[in-house]
Amino acid sequence: MPFSRKVYRMGVKLNGNQRAKAKAVIRARGETHCWRCGEAVDLTLSGNDPNGPTIGHIVETDQGGHPTDPSNYRLEHGRCNSKAGAEYINAKRYNRPHTREW
């Protein structure tokens, strides 16, 4: 199924149905380890737990990654996903060009 190349803004969240499909894709692949740190993810924990499973995107949505493309999903710890998001936002914030000369 082709996906549009529309660029999505940062912070697009999956709704309940999309999240369930994403979890099913990850389970079907047999992913058990965080793709960022390589450690095992306890799939029995809640997604709100720092060591619990979350869905990460390989290509950020504001960089052209489609938020519902299954090939863009990877299993991550909650802490790894949060850390990567914070680092990405900080890099964007501090690497943007200055628009005013004072």
Summary of the structure (lengths in Angstrom):
residues: 102
radius of gyration: 15.3
end to end distance: 50.1
largest distance: 55.3
contacts: 229
relative contact order: 0.20
helix: 36%
strand: 12%
